[in-house]
Amino acid sequence: MPFLGACAVPHPPLILPEIGRGEENKISDTINAYKEVAHWVVANNPDVVVITSPHATMYADYMQISSGARAQGSFANFGHPELSFDVEYDEEFVQQVAKAAEGIKLATGVLGQQRGDLDHGTMIPLYFLQKAGYRGKIVRVGLSGLSNIHHYSLGVLLRETANKLNRRLIIVASGDLSHKLKADGPYGFAEEGPVFDKRMADCFAKGDFLELLTTPSKLAEGAAECGLRSFWIMAGAFDCLEVDAELLSCEGPFGVGYGVARFTPKGENSGRNIGEQAVDSHKKTMAALREKEDAYLRLARTSLESYVLYHKHIEVPDALPEEMLNTRAGAFVSIKKAGQLRGCIGTILPVRDNLAAEIIANAISAGTGDPRFPAVTEAELEDLVYDVDVLSEPEPISGPAELDVKRYGVIVGSQDNHRRGLLLPDLEGVETVEEQIAIARRKGNIGPEEPIRLWRFEVTRHE
């Protein structure tokens, strides 16, 4: 069988003794497990090792595979230029994956700006592999902001390519777990951190790739992980295969989670069609969300869907709650896809006849006019989740003491009132008034030392 298996490994630079200078001894379980999987890789004598790395080139809507004949890299940025690498890429493998991806319209290949130097998410696995004696070719794969199914499908394609070219393939999924395990760690603590790491450890130990693939986006975001998409690609290579799964270590003494696991295919199993099961699960989740939509969310969704599908602005429906037809207010419509923001546009003060008209216009603008994102396509509509925030009339305040990040949104204006930045209340990751004002300043292109004027407002949130 050309596909030999895979492993999940972390990539903290301090794991290398030259950089850790003794600190690496605190993660001795991780190091021993890393050495074990590296020797396992070498013992299987692969023709090519695919390394998926969160620190390779990353695009929101494209999974890039590094191209070219060779690549170099070093840990000069960490004070150790002598720790250097020069590797050969498997160009034929890369070209075949890109060609096959184009054939099935999977957004992956060698397009985009190529980063010639190796990233540390690739070099740390290489360090252990080369110490164990590996001298073969590699393929480096970047991650993206695309969905779990996109990444999983790339894993399927990697295995199919190995079969077609008769390459003995091992996949190394490089990625740390949560970065939020300890209050005194470099990234602080979040309650999602330990929950995420336990989930990953259970998934690794059991080979439960459906649980891996359906990890809630809010959990992953709150945990500030960096490896989940790597693991999704790895999981795809085992589609419809039985898996022998081994969790070799999982620890996080520095506040960042490090997991090492090994996975070996054990024959076909049509019941492990994890990709199809994840798609079905997603459809059920979206159907349940649609059933729970109130009139505000339904109007926002219907408005954008009509515009994308038929290029038409819908009329304000008669069968709406009275407050939507007879009141005027500013409103923001936010759109998310796979847990990631896909667009957000709103009005601070009402500019249309009623709140319903405000929502209709702002939903279309959020989906097609947010300059941070391309316009929503027809294929995306079924995966979109909507929030509608209805704003109270902003009131001027004398200073930050009159703000509360959970209760009030803020508008920061320049003294000449020509520039304004707005931030909604109760946003994930915004914990202090100082953070709230700083973000609103940036959104309004107002310098950190410029005098400002402040307004506050409250929000009725529909989600």
N, C-alpha and C positions, 0 to 999 in steps of 0.2 A: 504494500500500500504506500503510494507516494507521500500521503499525509501521515506524519509520524506522531504528531501531538503538539502540545503548546504548554506554555507556562506564563504565569502572571508574576511580575517582579516589580519592586519599587526602584526609585532612582534618586535617593538622597546623596548629594556629593560627599557628605561626611562619612559615608559608609566606606570610602576609600581611605586606607590608613595614612596615606600621604596628606590627605586633607583633614581627616578626623583627628589625627594626632592623639589618639587614645580615646576620644569620645565615641568612636565606633564600637568600642568594647561594650557599650551600654545596649547595643543591638546585636549581640553575639548570636542570638537565635536567628535573626534575619540573615546575617552573614553566613552562618553554617548552612541554612536552607538554600541561599543563593548559590553557594559552592556546589551543593548537591544537585540542583537543577542544571547548573552549567556543565557538570560532568555527565549528567544524564543526556544533555543535548549532544555533547561530543561523542558519547558512547553509541548514539543512534546514527552517527555519521551522515548528517543531512547534506544535501547538495546546496541548499540555500536556507538561510534563516531570515524570516520576515520580522522586523522590529517595528511595532506600532508605538509612536511616541507623542505625548501631549505637547512636547516642546519642539517638534518639527513644524514646518510651515503649516499654519492653520487658517482656513477660510470658513466663513459662516455657511456657505452653500456648496462646498466642494472639498473632497478628500484628496489631497495631493500626494502623489507618490514621487519620491525624489528620482531624478533622471541623471543620466551621465554614466561614465565608465567607472569613476572612482570618487571618493570623498575623503576629506581629511578633517580632523578636529583635535582640539586639545583642551585641557583644563587651565589654560592661561588666565581666564577670567577668575579662577579660584586660586591664583597664585602658583600654579604648577604647570608651566608650559611643557615640562618634560613628560607629563602624562599625555601622550599624543597617539593618534590613531590614523591609519591609512587603510581604507577598506575598498574592496572591489564590489560594485553593484552587479546584480544579475540583470543585464540590460534586456535580454530576450524575455525573461519572466515579466519585467516591468512593461515592456511593449505589449505582450500578450494580455496582461491584465487590463491595460488601458484600452486595447482594441475590443476586448470582450465587454468592458464596462460601457463603451460607446454603443455597442450593439444592443444592450438592454436599457440604455438611457439612464445608467447609474452615474451620478455626478462624482466621478473619480477618474484620475489619470495624471498626466504630467503637465497639465496647463498651469498657468500662473507663474509668478516670480519664484524661481528656484533658489533655495538657500544652499550654497555649496558646502558650508562648514557643518560638521556634525554637531548636534545638540546634546546636552548632557543626559536627556532622557534616552538617547540612543547609546551614548558612550559608556554609561555605567553598566548596562547589560553586556556591552562589548568587552569591558574590562574583565568581567568574570568569565565570559566565554573564552576570551583569548588566554587568560590564565589557565583555563582548563584544557587549552590546546586547539581551540577552533581557529582555522585559518581560511575558511570558505567564504563564499559570496554572501552578501546580505541584500535585502530590499528594505528601504525605510519608508514607512507610511505615516502621514500626518492625519490628524483628526479634523473634525469640522463641527459646525453648529447644527448639522442635519440630525434627523431623527435616529432613534435606536434601530429601526428597520434598515435605514440606509447603511449604517455601520455594520450591522449583522450581514446584510447582503454582500458587502465587500468581503467579509470573512468567507462566505460561501464561494465567492468568485476566486479567492486565493487558493482554496482547496481544489476547485475545478481546474484552475490553471496548472497547479502542480500535477494533477492527473493527466492533463493534456500533454504537458511537456515531459512527463515521467520524471519529475524532480522530487527527490526526497525532501520534504518540507517540514520545518518546525517553526511555529509562530511564537514570538516572545512579546507578550503584551506588557509594555512598560507603563507603569502608572502608580502613583501613591494613592492612599486612601484618604480619609478625612484630614484636613489641616486644622481642625478645630477641636482637638481632644483635651487641651489643658489651658486653664486660665493664664498660666505663666509661660505658655508656649509662644512661638513667634507670631501666631495668628489668633491667639485667644481661644475661648471656649464657646461652643454652641451645643445645645442639647442634641442637635441632629448628628453631631460628630460621632459619639460612641454608638448611636443607633445605626448609622450608615456602616461603620466598620464591622459591627456584629452581623449585619445583613450580608456584607461581602464575604466575611469569614464563613458564614453558613452556606452561601452559594458556592464558594470554592470547595468546601468540604464535601458537599453533597452533589456537586456538579449540577446544581439547580439553575440552569441557564434561563428558564422562564422567569424565575424570581429576579435574576440578574437583569434581564432585559426590560422588565416592567418596574424597575426601581422608580419610585415617585420623584419627579423633577424637583419638587420642593425639598425633599430629603437630601438629594444630591447637592442642590444649591446651598442649603443651610450648612451642610457638612464641609463645603468648600473643597470637594474632592478634585482630583485631576486625572484619575485613571479609568473612570467608568466607560468612556467611549472606546478606549483601548480594549477593555474586557468585552465589550459588545462585538467588536470585530473578531476577536479570538473565538467567542462563542459561536459566531456564524460558521466557522470552519468545521464545527461539529454538528451541523444541521443533519438530522436524521441518522445520527450515529450514537451508539452507546458509549458512555464515557466512564473511564476509571479516574476518579477525582481524588486528589490528595492535597489537603491544606498542610503545608510544612511549617509555617510560622505566621504569626500575626501579632505585632506589638507596636507601641507608639510612645516610648518614654519621653520623646522630645515634643510631644503635642501633635505630631503628624503620624498617621497610620501607615505601617508598612506590612504588606501581605505578600507571601510567597506561596504559590500553589503550582501543582503539576497536573496535567490532564492528558490522558492517553486514549485514543479511540479503540473501541472493542467490538467492532462490527456494526452492521446496519441495524437501525431501530426506527421504523417509520413513525412510531409513537413519539419520538423526540423531534417532531417538526416544529421546533420552538418558534421559528419566525412566523409561521402561520398562526400558531397559538397566540403569539403576542399581538398580531394584527387583529385577531378576533377579540382579544381582551380589550384592545384600544377601541374598537368599534362599539363594544358594549358600554365602555366608559363614556364615550362621546354621546351615545344614545341616551344614557342616563342623565348626562348634563343637559342635553336638549330638553328632556322632559321636565327638568327642574327650572328652566329659564323663566324669569318673570317677564312682564311686558317690555321692560326697558332693554333687557338683554336680547329678547326675541326681535325687537325692532332694530337694534344695532346690527344683528346678524343678517336679518332679512334685507336690510338696506345695502350692505356690502355685497351680499350674494347676488342681488338683482343687478347691481352695477357691474360686477365682474362678469356675470353670465350674459347679461342682455344690454349692458351699457345704458341702463336707465336709472334715473332717480325715482324711487317710489313716492307716491303721494302719501300724505299723512293719513293713516287708517282712522276710520271713525270709531272702531271698537277698541279704544284705549282708555285707561284710567283717566278720570277727569283732570287730575293734576298734570298729566302730560299734555293735555289739550288746552287747558285754561291758565297755565302759568308759564312764565318765562324765566329762564335761569341759564347760567353758563354750565357746560357739561364737557367732560372728557371721556373719550372712548379709548380703551386700551385693548389691544389684541395680542394674544400669546399663542405660540405654537411650540409644542414639545417642551413647555415650561419656560420658553425663552420669549422675551418681548419681540413682537413682530410689527408693532406700530402703535403710536399713541398721539392723538391730536385732540385738542379741545379749545373751548372758548372760556375766557375768564368771566366775561359778562355776556348776557344774551344778545344775539345779533339777528335772531329770526323770530317769527311770529309766536312760536310756542316751544316748549321743551321738546316735544316730539320732533319737530323740524330741526331743532338743534342736534339731537341725537342722530337723525338720518344723515345730515350733512357731515357731522364729525366722524361717523363710522366710515363713510366713504373716504374721507381725508386720511384717517388713520391707516386704512388699508392700501391706499394708493398715493398718498401725498406726503408721508413722513420721509424727510430727506435722508434719514439714517438707513432706510431699507428700500429694496426694490418693491414695485407694486405687487400685491398679492395676486397669485395666479389661480385659475379655476381648479387646478389639481390640489391646491392647499386648503380650499374652503372647508372641507369636511374635518380638517384637523385643527381648526381655529377655535380658541376660547376667548370670550369677550368679558370685559368689565365696563361698567358705566358709572361714572362718578358725577353726581349732580352737586354743583357748588352753591353755597350761600353767597350773598353779596359781600365782597371783600370789605373789610373795615380797616382804616389806618390805625397803626399802633405806634407807641413811642419807642419801643425797644424789644430786644429778645426776651426779656422777662415775661412778656405777655404771650409768649408762644408755648406750645406743648406739641411735640412731634407726633404724638398719638392722636390728639384731638384736632389740631389746626394744621391746615396747609399754609404755605407762606408765599407771598409775592415780594420779591426784592427788586426795587427800582433804582435807577441812577437818579442823581439829584435833578437832572434836567428832564427826567421822566421819558427819555427817548429809548431807553433800554430796560427790559424787564425779564426776570426769570421767575418761573413758578415751579413749586414742588408740592405735590399732593401729600396729605398726612398719612401716617401709619404705613410707611413703606418699609419693606424688608431691608435690613442692613443700615437703615438710618436711625440711629439711637439717640442722638443729641440735637438740640437746637442749633448748636454750632455747625454740625454737619449739614443740617437742613439748609441753613443760610448759605453755607459755602457752596453747596451743589446748585442752589438757585442762582447764586452769583455767576457761576460758570455758565449756566444755561442762558443767562442774560448777557453774557460777555461783559461782566462787570468785574473789574479788578479787585483783588483781595483787600486793598487799602483804600479803595474809593469810598467816599461817603455814600450812604444809601438811605432810601426810604422803605418802610416795611408796611405790609398789609397782611392780615390773616383772614382765613375763611374756613368754614366747616364743610364737610362733605357727607352726602348720603350715598353710600356705596352699594352698588348692585353687582353681585358676582356669583 
